[in-house]
Amino acid sequence: MRDEELIVEFALTRLDNPGLELEEVAALLVARVGPETMVELAGQNLADRGELRGALFETAVERVMRVVLALRDAPL
């Protein structure tokens, strides 16, 4: 999943769940994308961190958070 697609999915998930914290929204998104995309997200995150292994779900959620926070903090 490209970062742009991830941001759109995150935004849609957040619209459906406006009262949740960002990490809770990320966890919902990861739970919804299915196992193949979860593995892809986790793999991308581990590659970014230079690690070989980590807990699948938590690592995928971290990837979502990294992309969302990077976009949020990017200069306009």
N, C-alpha and C positions, 0 to 999 in steps of 0.2 A: 504494500500500500504506500503510495507516494505521500509525502508530507502534506501536500495540498488536499488530498483526499482525506487524510487523517484529520486535518483542521475542520473540514466540512462536517465529517461524521461527529467530531467532538462538539461542534456548535449545535448540530441538530439534537444530540443527546442532552446537551445542557438546556436547550429550549424546552425539552420534554421534562426536565428535572431541575427547575430553576433554584430550588432551595438547597441543593447539594454543594459541597466543597469541590474544588477542581479535581482533587485526587479521587473523590467518589465518582465524579462524572467519568474520569478516565477509566476507573475500574468497571463501570457499567458498559462503556464502549468496548473494552477488551472482552468482557463477557458476551457481548452481542456479536462480535466479528467472526467468531468461530475458531476452531483449533488451528487451521492452517495459517490464518492471518495472525493469530496470537503467537505462533512459533516464529513467523516472519518478523513481527515487532520485537519479540524478545531477542532474536538473532541480531537485528539491527542495533539494538541497545547494547548488547554484549560486545559487538564489534566496536561501537563508539567508545565503550569503556575499556577496551583492550583485554577483556576477560573471556575465558573459555566456557564458563558455565554459571548458572544462576537459577533461581526459582522461576519457572516459566511465567506464571500469571503476574507475579510481582514485577518481573523484569519487563514484561510487555506494558504494564501500567506505567512503569518508569519511562519507557520510550515515549508513550503518549504525552506524559508530563513534560519531558524534555522538549518535544516539538512545540507544544502549546506555549510553554514559558519562553522558548527562544523567539517565537513569533511575537508574543506579547511584549518582550523586551527589545525587539528590533527597532532601530530608529526609522522614523517615517520618511 
